Amino acid sequence: MRRILVTGAAGYIGGAIIRALADGGWSVIGGVRRDVAVPPYVTPFITGDLAQFGTDFPPVDAVVHAAGLGHRRGVPRAVWHAANVDAAVNVASAARRAGASRFVLISTAHVHGRIHDGVVTDATPPHPMDDYATSKLEAEAAVGAAFGAGLTIIRPVAVIGPNCPGNLQLLMKFLRAGMPLPFASIRNARSFIQVNDLARLVALALRANAPPAVMLAAHPAAIATPELIRALADGMNLKPRLLPCPPALLAAGAAAAGRAAMWQSLAGSFCSDPAAALALGWTPAQSLRESLVDVGRYHNTTHMIP
């Protein structure tokens, strides 16, 4: 396989994937919704709204579907379905028409919930806890029906890296402001994956003769929230003001403020065992703590902190 189309090429995850594939010698077509700049090593292809039926791709050997809707609050269920289910089905159908024999769907480990007792494995039954995760799980089934053999589903945990979206940006904003953070008493363990490690797993899945049908994408190590904050602070060359506070009290406050889901993502546990990815020969490039320090260091650089 040498000609691969990646949807969401202008996005955070899609951008990392097109870099990894280009570095691996593939001819990469970057699917973008509208005319935007893409790296010179990528051939742009304007897809329009993928949720609208009728998308057609140029001839390709494989398609990676990294586009989708995430990191939003207050989104109606119909919007989640259109962006994450309808669009994925249209892309899978277009991939088959374009001659693709392989399809990689970037889903999410959130199909197993935001929090989970014990360790999530590749065989753990799904348990989505919100409309976003439900739409991604529905997309997995719908793409399986539309594309058939040759589908690989990758379920990444929270994706981190320089300028990553999500809760880490809020934590670093608080650290920069010198705010006291009442999280020292949290005793949890959460999994993450660095964005370039995820991209390399996609490349490995495409190279494999018989990749697993479903794979979790996660660093083998997990980290507690206080240690996560310390790692970010180290990268920012700051000393965090971590204070003890009963987690139950913080949880009640978050619920009263309508931020129960955010609190679960911050303070709850979600540990993943990426056994299938490791068996494929994938390993992260560095420790999880080193990746988090890099996130803080990049934040320093872009925000001009001395």
C-alpha angles and dihedrals in degrees: 000000000000108000115066132172118208120195118210089033091157092053131093097259096031091052092055091047095053090050092051093047094047090050087052092058100258124139101241127205112196113215110210130173094228139006103295133147117274129182115280092246091063128076108223121227120184109220100177116207105347091201089068114087117243104058112155126190131201116253110295140167095219143002129213113199107206098147120103146111122282144138094051135126127208096020115155116242091242091058092051089050094049095047099041107025109026092041093048092051091049091050092049092050092047090049092056092048089050091056099254115161095186132049128184116196117198103214126158140257085229086087081082092052136262091274130027137183111233124356124325112225134184088264098048111123113247120256110177115195102193143026092265094057091041091055091051092050091049089050091055092056094042094049090048089057094044100045105025121183116026097044121135119186117204118195110196122194117221107326118225136183140112110334092359117172123239139052096336090072090056092048091051091049089055091047092051090051091052091238119167110248114209094206104102092106096055111117106189141119125223134182126227137173128212111237095236091049088055090050091052090052089055090052091049091050090054092049095048118098093217111012120184115274091232129021134179113224110211140127107259089236125068129204138211119240095246090053090046090055091048091052092051090047092050089055090049091048090239136127109233119228097224113176130186118248131159106267091216090060092050091047091053091050092049091050091050089052092050092250101112092125092052090050091051090052091049103040107019126089125251116164122177132197107208093197096149093050092049091048088055089060098260121143130169116255095233143356120296091243091053090052091052091048087053090053090054092044092052090049088054092051096049094043095046096237111170 
